């Protein structure tokens, strides 16, 4: 079932907008089924270009300069909106390309394990680092809204006692 907003035409300032299957909004390709295939293709195309540049530079500059290039261009390309599209089925292709770039930076063969290379270069996998960073930033907001919800809770105002569980061990556990 497709989203209704993609099937209908909207009228804004007496102009009719046409239906699009893919739109680019703030540099992110969004399709009608939220499959993120166009976004992944876009990121893979950028990574292929940067991979070639790193391959050309690796024999001419030091690893520190390659690392600087990585964080200037590749890391920003990978991390932009990865929280939205990083869980799509094709995100593994982007991770494979990231590992290929790291191997290229250190002149390693394609079958070489990339785990130790990430550690050696102090580069984190974008699919681990960014969602954890996002979850950590959102956790304080969630905690704050939970505290405010308790402050305005109807249960406390009306002295309602709504049981949340049926286990006496939870009641007796230290808070």
Secondary structure, DSSP 4 states (H G I P E B T S, - for coil): ---HHHHSPPEETTEEPPP-SEEEETTEEEETT---HHHHHHHHHHHHHHHHHHHHHTTTS-HHHHHHHIIIIIHHHHHTTHHHHTTSTTHHHHHHHHHHHHHHHTT--TTS-SHHHHHHHT---HHHHHHHHHHHHHHHHHHHHHHHHHHT-HHHHTT--------HHHHHS--
